[in-house]
Amino acid sequence: MSSAIVRGLLWTAAASSGLLGGVYFAFSSFVMASLARAPGTAGVEAMQSMNVVILRTPFMTVFFASTALAALLLVLAILGQGGSRIWAVSACLLYLIGMFGVTAFGNVPMNDTLTGMSPSVAVSGGYWRTFLSDWTLLNHLRMVASLAASGLFAIAAHTLRR
C-alpha cells in the first residue's frame, strides 16, 4: 500500500479518535454531572433515552468505522506498512483496547442493565448512584485512550517515510 494512502488513513484515524475523545470529554465534563443532579428518576430516564437514540446517530458510524480503521492500521503496521511502527501499533492498541474494549465490555453492559430497569427501581435500589460513578470512570478511560491514540496516530502519520 502506498505511503500516501497509509498517511491518509493515519490522519483519518487521528481525526476520528480525537472526535470521539471529544464526545467522551463532554460526557465526563458535564453530561453525567447534569444527569446526577436531575430530580427523581429524570436522570435515569434521560440516560435510558440516550442509550436508545445514540444507536441511530452518526456517532455509531464514526465509532465502528474508527475501530475498523484502527484494526486495519494495526495489521498494516505489523506487516511493516503502517509508518513509524511503534507509534502506529501503540495508537492502534490503545484505541482498540482503551476505547473499544472499555466500551464493549464496560459501558455497554452497564447501559444494557440500566435500560432493562424501571427508573424508580434503578434509583431506589442504588444502581443509579453506582452507575453514575462506575460508568463515568470508564468514560474517563475511553476519553484518555481516544485522545492519546489521536496524538499517537498523528505522530505515526507525521513520521511516515515518504
GROMACS elastic network, one bead per residue, 0.5 to 0.9 nm:
[ bonds ]
;  ai    aj funct       b0    kb
    1     4     6  0.84482   500
    1     5     6  0.68377   500
    1     6     6  0.69651   500
    1    76     6  0.86957   500
    1    81     6  0.70050   500
    2     5     6  0.53911   500
    2     6     6  0.64281   500
    2     7     6  0.86076   500
    2    81     6  0.83936   500
    3     6     6  0.50040   500
    3     7     6  0.58619   500
    3     8     6  0.84335   500
    3    81     6  0.77183   500
    3    82     6  0.82093   500
    3    83     6  0.75434   500
    3   160     6  0.72906   500
    3   161     6  0.72838   500
    3   162     6  0.62502   500
    4     7     6  0.50375   500
    4     8     6  0.61481   500
    4     9     6  0.86364   500
    4   162     6  0.75739   500
    5     8     6  0.50505   500
    5     9     6  0.62078   500
    5    10     6  0.86217   500
    6    10     6  0.61203   500
    6    11     6  0.86235   500
    6    73     6  0.80023   500
    6    76     6  0.84626   500
    6    81     6  0.75515   500
    6    82     6  0.63921   500
    6    83     6  0.73549   500
    6   157     6  0.78529   500
    6   160     6  0.85224   500
    7    10     6  0.50549   500
    7    11     6  0.62077   500
    7    12     6  0.85280   500
    7    82     6  0.82168   500
    7    83     6  0.75370   500
    7   156     6  0.81237   500
    7   157     6  0.50218   500
    7   158     6  0.78099   500
    7   160     6  0.68761   500
    8    11     6  0.51481   500
    8    12     6  0.60811   500
    8    13     6  0.85459   500
    8   157     6  0.76921   500
    9    13     6  0.60901   500
    9    14     6  0.85567   500
    9    69     6  0.75072   500
    9    73     6  0.76767   500
    9   157     6  0.83585   500
   10    14     6  0.61462   500
   10    15     6  0.86664   500
   10    69     6  0.86685   500
   10    70     6  0.86645   500
   10    73     6  0.75053   500
   10    82     6  0.82649   500
   10    83     6  0.87062   500
   10    88     6  0.80345   500
   10   153     6  0.55582   500
   10   154     6  0.67214   500
   10   155     6  0.89858   500
   10   156     6  0.69756   500
   10   157     6  0.53433   500
   10   158     6  0.89793   500
   11    15     6  0.61953   500
   11    16     6  0.86023   500
   11   150     6  0.86836   500
   11   153     6  0.66958   500
   11   154     6  0.59830   500
   11   156     6  0.87170   500
   11   157     6  0.61380   500
   11   158     6  0.87080   500
   12    15     6  0.51203   500
   12    16     6  0.60656   500
   12    17     6  0.84313   500
   12    66     6  0.83502   500
   12    69     6  0.85385   500
   12   153     6  0.86857   500
   13    16     6  0.51839   500
   13    17     6  0.58806   500
   13    18     6  0.82077   500
   13    66     6  0.62547   500
   13    67     6  0.88077   500
   13    69     6  0.66636   500
   13    70     6  0.68115   500
   13    73     6  0.87661   500
   13   149     6  0.85904   500
   13   150     6  0.69211   500
   13   153     6  0.64283   500
   13   154     6  0.82492   500
   14    17     6  0.54610   500
   14    18     6  0.60107   500
   14    19     6  0.85418   500
   14   146     6  0.89911   500
   14   147     6  0.85966   500
   14   149     6  0.71172   500
   14   151     6  0.65917   500
   14   152     6  0.76212   500
   14   154     6  0.55437   500
   14   157     6  0.86844   500
   15    18     6  0.50960   500
   15    19     6  0.60501   500
   15    20     6  0.87314   500
   15   150     6  0.66590   500
   15   153     6  0.87736   500
   15   154     6  0.85269   500
   16    20     6  0.62804   500
   16    21     6  0.84732   500
   16    62     6  0.67641   500
   16    63     6  0.82126   500
   16    65     6  0.86677   500
   16    66     6  0.60402   500
   16   146     6  0.88995   500
   16   150     6  0.77542   500
   17    20     6  0.51813   500
   17    21     6  0.60138   500
   17    22     6  0.85842   500
   17    62     6  0.87590   500
   17    63     6  0.85295   500
   17    66     6  0.67415   500
   17    67     6  0.87849   500
   17    95     6  0.76879   500
   17    99     6  0.88919   500
   17   145     6  0.88057   500
   17   146     6  0.51500   500
   17   147     6  0.65364   500
   17   148     6  0.87411   500
   17   149     6  0.67609   500
   17   150     6  0.52837   500
   17   153     6  0.88320   500
   18    22     6  0.62084   500
   18    23     6  0.87923   500
   18   143     6  0.89353   500
   18   146     6  0.61324   500
   18   147     6  0.52650   500
   18   148     6  0.83618   500
   18   149     6  0.78920   500
   18   150     6  0.51909   500
   18   151     6  0.80996   500
   19    22     6  0.51100   500
   19    23     6  0.65697   500
   19    24     6  0.88742   500
   19    62     6  0.86721   500
   19   146     6  0.84316   500
   19   147     6  0.84433   500
   19   150     6  0.88192   500
   20    24     6  0.62659   500
   20    25     6  0.84607   500
   20    59     6  0.81278   500
   20    62     6  0.78228   500
   20    63     6  0.72900   500
   20   142     6  0.88556   500
   20   143     6  0.76647   500
   20   146     6  0.66881   500
   20   147     6  0.81606   500
   21    24     6  0.50706   500
   21    25     6  0.60049   500
   21    26     6  0.86777   500
   21    99     6  0.88726   500
   21   142     6  0.71775   500
   21   144     6  0.71296   500
   21   145     6  0.77632   500
   21   147     6  0.52004   500
   21   148     6  0.87955   500
   21   150     6  0.83887   500
   22    26     6  0.62764   500
   22    27     6  0.87529   500
   22   143     6  0.73017   500
   22   146     6  0.85614   500
   22   147     6  0.78599   500
   23    26     6  0.52047   500
   23    27     6  0.65332   500
   23    28     6  0.87496   500
   23   143     6  0.80100   500
   24    27     6  0.50802   500
   24    28     6  0.60932   500
   24    29     6  0.84090   500
   24   139     6  0.62489   500
   24   140     6  0.72467   500
   24   142     6  0.68500   500
   24   143     6  0.50727   500
   24   144     6  0.87891   500
   24   146     6  0.85999   500
   25    28     6  0.50123   500
   25    29     6  0.57862   500
   25    30     6  0.84737   500
   25   139     6  0.82046   500
   25   140     6  0.74910   500
   25   142     6  0.89919   500
   25   143     6  0.58686   500
   25   144     6  0.86061   500
   26    29     6  0.50714   500
   26    30     6  0.60190   500
   26    31     6  0.63575   500
   26    32     6  0.87847   500
   27    30     6  0.57723   500
   27    32     6  0.57276   500
   27    33     6  0.83440   500
   27   136     6  0.78386   500
   27   139     6  0.75449   500
   27   140     6  0.87483   500
   28    31     6  0.66725   500
   28    32     6  0.63910   500
   28    33     6  0.79154   500
   28   136     6  0.62002   500
   28   137     6  0.82909   500
   28   139     6  0.65063   500
   28   140     6  0.61686   500
   28   143     6  0.80754   500
   29    32     6  0.74772   500
   29    33     6  0.74360   500
   30    33     6  0.51536   500
   30    34     6  0.59464   500
   30    35     6  0.85898   500
   31    34     6  0.51556   500
   31    35     6  0.62953   500
   31    36     6  0.87052   500
   32    35     6  0.50103   500
   32    36     6  0.61403   500
   32    37     6  0.87144   500
   32    43     6  0.87397   500
   32    47     6  0.88831   500
   32   132     6  0.69091   500
   32   135     6  0.89903   500
   32   136     6  0.70406   500
   33    36     6  0.50289   500
   33    37     6  0.63943   500
   33    38     6  0.88759   500
   33   132     6  0.84298   500
   34    37     6  0.52004   500
   34    38     6  0.64455   500
   34    43     6  0.79235   500
   35    38     6  0.51902   500
   35    39     6  0.87037   500
   35    42     6  0.76163   500
   35    44     6  0.74659   500
   35    46     6  0.74026   500
   35    47     6  0.75821   500
   35   132     6  0.85390   500
   36    39     6  0.82550   500
   36    43     6  0.61821   500
   36    44     6  0.86637   500
   36   128     6  0.86473   500
   36   129     6  0.80235   500
   36   132     6  0.70846   500
   37    43     6  0.74723   500
   38    41     6  0.75298   500
   38    42     6  0.56196   500
   38    43     6  0.51221   500
   38    44     6  0.86710   500
   39    42     6  0.58102   500
   39    43     6  0.71120   500
   40    43     6  0.74596   500
   40    44     6  0.85743   500
   40   119     6  0.88676   500
   40   120     6  0.80710   500
   40   123     6  0.76592   500
   41    44     6  0.53717   500
   41    45     6  0.61847   500
   41    46     6  0.86450   500
   41   119     6  0.55141   500
   41   120     6  0.60864   500
   41   122     6  0.82581   500
   41   123     6  0.65736   500
   42    45     6  0.50793   500
   42    46     6  0.60426   500
   42    47     6  0.86063   500
   42   119     6  0.80999   500
   43    46     6  0.51032   500
   43    47     6  0.61850   500
   43    48     6  0.85459   500
   43   119     6  0.86748   500
   43   128     6  0.87045   500
   44    47     6  0.51695   500
   44    48     6  0.60739   500
   44    49     6  0.85415   500
   44   114     6  0.78354   500
   44   115     6  0.88269   500
   44   118     6  0.88027   500
   44   119     6  0.56479   500
   44   120     6  0.85434   500
   44   122     6  0.74390   500
   44   123     6  0.76768   500
   44   128     6  0.69914   500
   45    48     6  0.50779   500
   45    49     6  0.61470   500
   45    50     6  0.86546   500
   45   115     6  0.89332   500
   45   118     6  0.88064   500
   45   119     6  0.62373   500
   46    49     6  0.50692   500
   46    50     6  0.62050   500
   46    51     6  0.86665   500
   47    51     6  0.61482   500
   47    52     6  0.87641   500
   47   111     6  0.83323   500
   47   114     6  0.84279   500
   47   115     6  0.84228   500
   48    51     6  0.51418   500
   48    52     6  0.65980   500
   48    53     6  0.88276   500
   48   111     6  0.76413   500
   48   112     6  0.89792   500
   48   114     6  0.69408   500
   48   115     6  0.54255   500
   48   116     6  0.89888   500
   48   119     6  0.86789   500
   49    52     6  0.52670   500
   49    53     6  0.61167   500
   49    54     6  0.85170   500
   49   115     6  0.85962   500
   50    53     6  0.50398   500
   50    54     6  0.57699   500
   50    55     6  0.86517   500
   51    54     6  0.56570   500
   51    55     6  0.70785   500
   51   108     6  0.89522   500
   51   111     6  0.67527   500
   51   112     6  0.83653   500
   51   115     6  0.76038   500
   52    55     6  0.58333   500
   52    56     6  0.77367   500
   52   115     6  0.86309   500
   53    56     6  0.56932   500
   53    57     6  0.69836   500
   54    57     6  0.53019   500
   54    58     6  0.82355   500
   54    59     6  0.68880   500
   54    60     6  0.70984   500
   55    58     6  0.85558   500
   55    59     6  0.79169   500
   55    60     6  0.62154   500
   56    59     6  0.81724   500
   56    60     6  0.72490   500
   57    60     6  0.60019   500
   57    61     6  0.75638   500
   58    61     6  0.51460   500
   58    62     6  0.64160   500
   58    63     6  0.85166   500
   59    62     6  0.52351   500
   59    63     6  0.59298   500
   59    64     6  0.86611   500
   60    64     6  0.60757   500
   60    65     6  0.82482   500
   61    64     6  0.54637   500
   61    65     6  0.58135   500
   61    66     6  0.82211   500
   62    65     6  0.51479   500
   62    66     6  0.57137   500
   62    67     6  0.82917   500
   63    66     6  0.55219   500
   63    67     6  0.63192   500
   63    68     6  0.88271   500
   63   100     6  0.83771   500
   64    67     6  0.50584   500
   64    68     6  0.61429   500
   64    69     6  0.84975   500
   64   100     6  0.88448   500
   65    68     6  0.50963   500
   65    69     6  0.60185   500
   65    70     6  0.85798   500
   66    70     6  0.61324   500
   66    71     6  0.86233   500
   67    70     6  0.51249   500
   67    71     6  0.63068   500
   67    72     6  0.87026   500
   67    92     6  0.87897   500
   67    95     6  0.75986   500
   67    96     6  0.65212   500
   67    99     6  0.86528   500
   67   100     6  0.68862   500
   68    71     6  0.50590   500
   68    72     6  0.61970   500
   68    73     6  0.85985   500
   69    72     6  0.50374   500
   69    73     6  0.60690   500
   69    74     6  0.84864   500
   69    92     6  0.88399   500
   70    73     6  0.50536   500
   70    74     6  0.60580   500
   70    75     6  0.87110   500
   70    88     6  0.89826   500
   70    91     6  0.79892   500
   70    92     6  0.50884   500
   70    93     6  0.80752   500
   70    95     6  0.71122   500
   70    96     6  0.68607   500
   71    74     6  0.50718   500
   71    75     6  0.64426   500
   71    76     6  0.87526   500
   71    92     6  0.67711   500
   71    93     6  0.85530   500
   71    96     6  0.73689   500
   72    75     6  0.52178   500
   72    76     6  0.62645   500
   72    77     6  0.86192   500
   72    92     6  0.89319   500
   73    77     6  0.59548   500
   73    78     6  0.84586   500
   73    81     6  0.85457   500
   73    82     6  0.61928   500
   73    88     6  0.71937   500
   73    89     6  0.78885   500
   73    92     6  0.69380   500
   74    77     6  0.50838   500
   74    78     6  0.61193   500
   74    79     6  0.85420   500
   74    82     6  0.74053   500
   74    85     6  0.89755   500
   74    88     6  0.69229   500
   74    89     6  0.56554   500
   74    90     6  0.88291   500
   74    91     6  0.85667   500
   74    92     6  0.56688   500
   74    93     6  0.75988   500
   75    78     6  0.51223   500
   75    79     6  0.61592   500
   75    80     6  0.86063   500
   75    81     6  0.84829   500
   75    82     6  0.80112   500
   75    89     6  0.87653   500
   76    79     6  0.50252   500
   76    80     6  0.61865   500
   76    83     6  0.86123   500
   77    81     6  0.51951   500
   77    83     6  0.67230   500
   77    84     6  0.79095   500
   77    85     6  0.53758   500
   77    86     6  0.83069   500
   77    88     6  0.62900   500
   77    89     6  0.61947   500
   78    81     6  0.73977   500
   78    82     6  0.73737   500
   78    85     6  0.73612   500
   78    89     6  0.74361   500
   79    82     6  0.75565   500
   80    83     6  0.73801   500
   80    84     6  0.87411   500
   80    85     6  0.69134   500
   81    84     6  0.87160   500
   81    85     6  0.80381   500
   82    85     6  0.59195   500
   82    88     6  0.63181   500
   82    89     6  0.81970   500
   82   156     6  0.79134   500
   82   157     6  0.86602   500
   82   160     6  0.77970   500
   83    86     6  0.86631   500
   83    87     6  0.81188   500
   83    88     6  0.68237   500
   83   156     6  0.59140   500
   83   157     6  0.66910   500
   83   158     6  0.87219   500
   83   159     6  0.68928   500
   83   161     6  0.66568   500
   84    87     6  0.56504   500
   84    88     6  0.61635   500
   84    89     6  0.85811   500
   84   155     6  0.81522   500
   84   156     6  0.51721   500
   84   157     6  0.76801   500
   84   158     6  0.86889   500
   84   159     6  0.59553   500
   84   160     6  0.55167   500
   84   161     6  0.78679   500
   85    88     6  0.50749   500
   85    89     6  0.57951   500
   85    90     6  0.81877   500
   85   156     6  0.74190   500
   85   160     6  0.88940   500
   86    89     6  0.53121   500
   86    90     6  0.59111   500
   86    91     6  0.84450   500
   86   156     6  0.80921   500
   87    90     6  0.51645   500
   87    91     6  0.60302   500
   87    92     6  0.85468   500
   87   152     6  0.56468   500
   87   153     6  0.68380   500
   87   154     6  0.88172   500
   87   155     6  0.66429   500
   87   156     6  0.51071   500
   87   157     6  0.88674   500
   87   159     6  0.88905   500
   88    91     6  0.51406   500
   88    92     6  0.60990   500
   88    93     6  0.85778   500
   88   149     6  0.89778   500
   88   152     6  0.68339   500
   88   153     6  0.60169   500
   88   154     6  0.89841   500
   88   155     6  0.82091   500
   88   156     6  0.53623   500
   88   157     6  0.82238   500
   89    92     6  0.51461   500
   89    93     6  0.60593   500
   89    94     6  0.83981   500
   90    93     6  0.53248   500
   90    94     6  0.59688   500
   90    95     6  0.84285   500
   90   149     6  0.76623   500
   90   152     6  0.71784   500
   90   153     6  0.86203   500
   91    94     6  0.52151   500
   91    95     6  0.60285   500
   91    96     6  0.84752   500
   91   145     6  0.88256   500
   91   146     6  0.89258   500
   91   148     6  0.75764   500
   91   150     6  0.72613   500
   91   151     6  0.80055   500
   91   152     6  0.51446   500
   91   153     6  0.56760   500
   91   156     6  0.83868   500
   92    95     6  0.51466   500
   92    96     6  0.59119   500
   92    97     6  0.83415   500
   92   149     6  0.70500   500
   92   152     6  0.87029   500
   92   153     6  0.79510   500
   93    96     6  0.51242   500
   93    97     6  0.58036   500
   93    98     6  0.77058   500
   93   149     6  0.85186   500
   94    97     6  0.54412   500
   94    98     6  0.51931   500
   94    99     6  0.72965   500
   94   145     6  0.59118   500
   94   146     6  0.77171   500
   94   148     6  0.78747   500
   94   149     6  0.60581   500
   95    98     6  0.52497   500
   95    99     6  0.50486   500
   95   100     6  0.66232   500
   95   101     6  0.84180   500
   95   142     6  0.84004   500
   95   145     6  0.59284   500
   95   146     6  0.58593   500
   95   147     6  0.89431   500
   95   148     6  0.83793   500
   95   149     6  0.57126   500
   95   150     6  0.84995   500
   96    99     6  0.57745   500
   96   100     6  0.50044   500
   96   101     6  0.61298   500
   96   102     6  0.87750   500
   96   145     6  0.89750   500
   97   100     6  0.57274   500
   97   102     6  0.66110   500
   97   145     6  0.83900   500
   98   101     6  0.58530   500
   98   102     6  0.56265   500
   98   103     6  0.81576   500
   98   141     6  0.66221   500
   98   142     6  0.57042   500
   98   143     6  0.86515   500
   98   144     6  0.81658   500
   98   145     6  0.51008   500
   98   146     6  0.73658   500
   99   102     6  0.55195   500
   99   103     6  0.60735   500
   99   104     6  0.85896   500
   99   139     6  0.88047   500
   99   141     6  0.74762   500
   99   143     6  0.74881   500
   99   144     6  0.85767   500
   99   145     6  0.58706   500
   99   146     6  0.60216   500
  100   103     6  0.50940   500
  100   104     6  0.59485   500
  100   105     6  0.83933   500
  100   142     6  0.79099   500
  101   104     6  0.51582   500
  101   105     6  0.58401   500
  101   106     6  0.76794   500
  101   142     6  0.89754   500
  102   105     6  0.54170   500
  102   106     6  0.51019   500
  102   107     6  0.66771   500
  102   108     6  0.86444   500
  102   138     6  0.67309   500
  102   139     6  0.82216   500
  102   141     6  0.76309   500
  102   142     6  0.66403   500
  103   106     6  0.53354   500
  103   108     6  0.58125   500
  103   109     6  0.85152   500
  103   138     6  0.78695   500
  103   139     6  0.80590   500
  103   142     6  0.73184   500
  104   107     6  0.65205   500
  104   108     6  0.55022   500
  104   109     6  0.72859   500
  105   108     6  0.65493   500
  105   109     6  0.64019   500
  105   110     6  0.88076   500
  106   109     6  0.58053   500
  106   110     6  0.64289   500
  106   111     6  0.88002   500
  106   134     6  0.89821   500
  106   135     6  0.76442   500
  106   138     6  0.68606   500
  107   110     6  0.51901   500
  107   111     6  0.61054   500
  107   112     6  0.86580   500
  107   134     6  0.87269   500
  107   135     6  0.59401   500
  107   136     6  0.87986   500
  107   138     6  0.67231   500
  107   139     6  0.74707   500
  108   112     6  0.60980   500
  108   113     6  0.86042   500
  109   113     6  0.61991   500
  109   114     6  0.86133   500
  110   113     6  0.51249   500
  110   114     6  0.62135   500
  110   115     6  0.85564   500
  110   131     6  0.70487   500
  110   134     6  0.88182   500
  110   135     6  0.71655   500
  111   114     6  0.50971   500
  111   115     6  0.60002   500
  111   116     6  0.86138   500
  111   131     6  0.86092   500
  111   135     6  0.85877   500
  112   115     6  0.50341   500
  112   116     6  0.62511   500
  112   117     6  0.89045   500
  113   116     6  0.52607   500
  113   117     6  0.66593   500
  114   117     6  0.53308   500
  114   118     6  0.80840   500
  114   119     6  0.82030   500
  114   122     6  0.71247   500
  114   127     6  0.80208   500
  114   128     6  0.79161   500
  114   131     6  0.80195   500
  115   118     6  0.77964   500
  115   119     6  0.86993   500
  117   120     6  0.82187   500
  117   121     6  0.65365   500
  117   122     6  0.61153   500
  118   121     6  0.53508   500
  118   122     6  0.62819   500
  118   123     6  0.88186   500
  119   122     6  0.50750   500
  119   123     6  0.62853   500
  119   124     6  0.85914   500
  119   128     6  0.85964   500
  120   123     6  0.52566   500
  120   124     6  0.59633   500
  120   125     6  0.81674   500
  121   124     6  0.51205   500
  121   125     6  0.54583   500
  121   126     6  0.80805   500
  121   127     6  0.80874   500
  121   128     6  0.88908   500
  122   125     6  0.54493   500
  122   126     6  0.61841   500
  122   127     6  0.50239   500
  122   128     6  0.52443   500
  122   129     6  0.85803   500
  123   126     6  0.54178   500
  123   127     6  0.63292   500
  123   128     6  0.52323   500
  123   129     6  0.74278   500
  124   127     6  0.78267   500
  124   128     6  0.82761   500
  125   128     6  0.78014   500
  126   129     6  0.56174   500
  126   130     6  0.66143   500
  126   131     6  0.86554   500
  127   130     6  0.51046   500
  127   131     6  0.58071   500
  127   132     6  0.84919   500
  128   132     6  0.60753   500
  128   133     6  0.87578   500
  129   132     6  0.51806   500
  129   133     6  0.64877   500
  129   134     6  0.86430   500
  130   133     6  0.54137   500
  130   134     6  0.59587   500
  130   135     6  0.80497   500
  131   134     6  0.53367   500
  131   135     6  0.54388   500
  131   136     6  0.78832   500
  132   135     6  0.55094   500
  132   136     6  0.59013   500
  132   137     6  0.85147   500
  133   136     6  0.53239   500
  133   137     6  0.62114   500
  133   138     6  0.87764   500
  134   137     6  0.51499   500
  134   138     6  0.63128   500
  134   139     6  0.85589   500
  135   138     6  0.51595   500
  135   139     6  0.60763   500
  135   140     6  0.86773   500
  136   140     6  0.61587   500
  136   141     6  0.86950   500
  137   140     6  0.50842   500
  137   141     6  0.65496   500
  137   142     6  0.88777   500
  138   141     6  0.50782   500
  138   142     6  0.63875   500
  138   143     6  0.86840   500
  139   143     6  0.60923   500
  139   144     6  0.86228   500
  140   143     6  0.50370   500
  140   144     6  0.62066   500
  140   145     6  0.85194   500
  141   144     6  0.52528   500
  141   145     6  0.60146   500
  141   146     6  0.84458   500
  142   145     6  0.51235   500
  142   146     6  0.59346   500
  142   147     6  0.84835   500
  143   146     6  0.52287   500
  143   147     6  0.61212   500
  143   148     6  0.84253   500
  144   147     6  0.52702   500
  144   148     6  0.58898   500
  144   149     6  0.82937   500
  145   148     6  0.52236   500
  145   149     6  0.58820   500
  145   150     6  0.84282   500
  146   149     6  0.51254   500
  146   150     6  0.60923   500
  146   151     6  0.88013   500
  147   151     6  0.64934   500
  147   152     6  0.87757   500
  148   151     6  0.52031   500
  148   152     6  0.62985   500
  148   153     6  0.86513   500
  149   153     6  0.59581   500
  149   154     6  0.84523   500
  150   153     6  0.51702   500
  150   154     6  0.62570   500
  150   155     6  0.87362   500
  151   154     6  0.50854   500
  151   155     6  0.62721   500
  151   156     6  0.86644   500
  152   155     6  0.50040   500
  152   156     6  0.61230   500
  152   157     6  0.85470   500
  153   156     6  0.50244   500
  153   157     6  0.61309   500
  153   158     6  0.85380   500
  154   157     6  0.50410   500
  154   158     6  0.60233   500
  154   159     6  0.85261   500
  155   158     6  0.50174   500
  155   159     6  0.60051   500
  155   160     6  0.84383   500
  156   159     6  0.52952   500
  156   160     6  0.60359   500
  157   160     6  0.53191   500
  157   161     6  0.89233   500
  158   161     6  0.84805   500
  159   162     6  0.88801   500
